[in-house]
Amino acid sequence: MILNHTDALRLGSRFVRAEWLLDLYRISPPVVAPGFSVGDKIVSGLGDRLYLDTLELAEHEGPLLGAVQVERLLVVAAPDAILLLTRDGEVIERLSGADGVPAGMRRIGRDSAGRLLVRGAHGDYSADLERMEWRHEVNPEVTWAEPVALPPGLHDRLVETYRGKGLPLERVLLDVHSGRILGAWGVYLVDAAAVLFLGLVLTGLWMWSRRPR
């Protein structure tokens, strides 16, 4: 009955957090990469997911190249795109090569005037984010974004958050129903139970047909 109403119960978007069950499915997070400090917040990457502190960003761009604060915006760089965020983690805009983002991005930073600087495959470029204009710079004075180690508490919360979105409840119910939650032998066990119930039905019908009339 529950499986017939998975959409209504939103079982596909509800995730298991029980550690023993996640271990049973061998759901382990990748190694947490160092983050980048932007004011009092930290932008970090875990696998193909990006986080602002423990908030998973709406856009998954990974891996993370760097993050800086430019005026009131948080600028997060991935290999092929730049995300412009509010301090609350809301994605304002996603910039790509079509918007002039230099190809082959390697790192980002700020110059002495506070402008965004990007180092690409063909040199350094400054960005006017209001006009969306890019300008090639020669030997600019740049403070590049440097990775920082994550505080232990943040690291543990990120791992917990990552694992908590790796196993939908719908999949667990399907595996329980089919026996796959116990591995290959679980499937055979469910098959044996089905044969047993079928045998009970058939023998019951046979006994009913032979009853005295």
C-alpha positions in Angstrom: 0.0 0.0 0.0 2.8 2.4 0.8 4.6 1.7 -2.5 1.4 2.5 -4.3 1.5 6.0 -2.8 5.2 6.9 -3.0 4.5 10.2 -4.9 1.9 11.4 -2.4 4.1 10.4 0.5 7.2 11.9 -1.2 9.2 8.9 -0.4 11.6 9.6 -3.3 12.6 12.9 -1.7 12.8 11.6 1.9 16.2 10.3 2.9 17.4 7.7 5.4 19.7 9.0 8.1 20.2 5.8 10.2 23.9 5.1 10.3 23.6 1.3 10.3 21.3 1.4 7.3 23.7 3.7 5.4 26.6 1.4 6.3 24.5 -1.6 5.0 24.2 0.1 1.6 27.9 1.1 1.8 27.1 4.8 1.3 30.3 6.6 2.3 31.1 10.2 1.4 34.2 11.1 -0.6 37.1 12.9 1.1 36.1 16.4 2.1 38.3 18.9 0.2 39.6 22.0 2.0 37.2 25.0 1.9 37.5 28.7 1.2 36.8 31.3 3.8 34.5 34.1 2.7 33.9 36.5 5.6 32.4 34.4 8.5 31.3 31.6 6.2 33.1 28.7 4.5 32.5 27.4 1.0 33.5 23.8 0.6 33.1 20.9 -1.9 32.2 17.3 -1.2 32.2 15.1 -4.3 30.1 17.0 -6.9 28.2 19.0 -4.2 29.0 22.5 -3.1 28.2 23.8 0.4 28.0 27.2 2.1 28.7 26.1 5.7 26.3 23.2 5.9 23.8 24.5 3.3 23.9 22.6 0.0 23.9 25.0 -2.9 21.2 24.8 -5.5 23.7 24.4 -8.3 26.1 21.5 -8.3 29.2 22.4 -10.2 32.1 20.8 -8.4 35.0 20.4 -8.0 35.5 23.7 -6.1 38.3 26.0 -7.4 37.9 28.9 -5.0 35.5 31.4 -3.4 35.8 35.1 -2.6 33.5 37.9 -1.5 33.1 40.8 -3.9 31.1 43.6 -2.3 27.9 41.9 -1.1 28.2 38.9 -3.3 29.8 35.6 -2.7 31.6 34.4 -5.9 32.2 30.6 -6.2 34.3 29.2 -9.0 34.1 25.7 -10.5 36.0 24.5 -13.6 33.4 25.7 -16.1 31.2 28.2 -14.3 31.1 31.0 -11.7 28.2 31.2 -9.2 27.1 34.5 -7.8 25.4 34.0 -4.4 23.9 36.0 -1.7 25.3 35.6 1.8 22.3 33.3 2.5 23.4 30.9 -0.2 20.8 31.9 -2.8 22.1 31.6 -6.3 21.6 34.9 -8.1 23.3 34.0 -11.4 25.4 31.3 -13.0 28.1 32.6 -15.4 29.6 30.4 -18.0 31.8 30.7 -21.2 28.8 32.3 -22.9 29.0 35.1 -20.4 32.7 35.7 -21.0 34.1 33.5 -18.2 37.7 32.7 -19.2 38.3 29.2 -20.5 40.4 26.9 -18.3 39.8 28.6 -15.0 42.4 27.7 -12.4 41.8 30.1 -9.5 40.0 33.3 -8.5 40.9 36.2 -6.3 40.5 40.0 -5.8 42.8 42.8 -6.9 43.7 45.9 -4.8 40.5 47.6 -6.0 38.3 44.8 -4.8 37.5 43.5 -8.3 37.1 39.9 -9.1 40.2 38.4 -10.8 40.2 35.0 -12.6 43.2 33.1 -13.8 42.4 31.2 -17.0 44.3 29.2 -19.5 45.4 32.3 -21.4 46.1 34.7 -18.5 44.5 36.8 -15.8 41.1 38.6 -16.3 39.3 41.2 -14.2 35.5 41.2 -14.1 33.0 44.0 -13.9 30.0 42.0 -12.5 27.5 44.8 -13.0 28.3 45.2 -16.7 29.4 41.6 -17.2 32.6 42.7 -18.9 35.9 41.0 -18.8 39.3 42.6 -19.3 42.7 41.0 -19.8 45.2 42.1 -17.1 49.0 41.9 -17.2 50.8 41.2 -13.9 47.9 42.4 -11.7 48.3 42.7 -7.9 46.0 39.9 -6.8 45.1 38.3 -3.5 44.2 34.8 -4.6 41.7 32.7 -2.7 43.6 30.1 -0.7 42.1 26.9 0.8 41.7 26.5 4.5 41.2 23.4 6.6 37.6 22.8 7.7 36.8 23.0 11.4 36.3 19.5 12.8 32.6 20.2 13.7 31.9 21.5 10.2 33.6 18.5 8.6 31.5 16.1 10.6 28.2 17.9 9.8 29.0 17.9 6.1 29.7 14.2 6.1 26.4 13.6 7.9 24.5 15.9 5.4 26.1 14.1 2.4 25.2 10.7 3.7 21.7 11.8 4.6 20.9 12.6 1.0 22.2 9.4 -0.5 19.5 6.8 0.3 15.8 7.6 -0.5 13.2 5.9 1.7 11.5 4.6 -1.5 14.5 2.6 -2.4 14.7 1.0 1.0 11.0 0.0 0.9 11.5 -1.5 -2.6 14.5 -3.5 -1.4 12.6 -4.7 1.6 9.7 -5.8 -0.6 12.0 -7.7 -3.0 14.4 -9.0 -0.4 17.4 -7.2 -2.0 18.1 -5.4 1.3 19.6 -8.7 2.5 21.7 -9.2 -0.7 21.4 -12.0 -3.2 20.2 -14.5 -0.5 17.4 -12.1 0.4 16.0 -12.4 -3.1 16.1 -16.2 -2.9 14.4 -16.0 0.5 11.5 -13.9 -0.9 11.3 -16.3 -3.9 11.0 -19.2 -1.5 8.3 -17.4 0.6 6.4 -16.8 -2.7 6.6 -20.5 -3.6 5.5 -21.4 -0.1 2.5 -19.2 -0.2 1.6 -20.4 -3.7 1.9 -24.0 -2.4 -0.4 -23.1 0.5 -3.0 -21.7 -1.9 -2.9 -24.7 -4.2 -3.0 -27.3 -1.5 -5.8 -25.4 0.2 -7.8 -25.4 -3.1 -7.1 -29.1 -3.5 -8.3 -29.8 0.1 -11.4 -27.7 -0.5 -12.2 -29.5 -3.7 -12.0 -32.9 -1.9 -14.2 -32.0 1.0 -17.4 -34.1 1.5 -20.4 -32.7 -0.3 
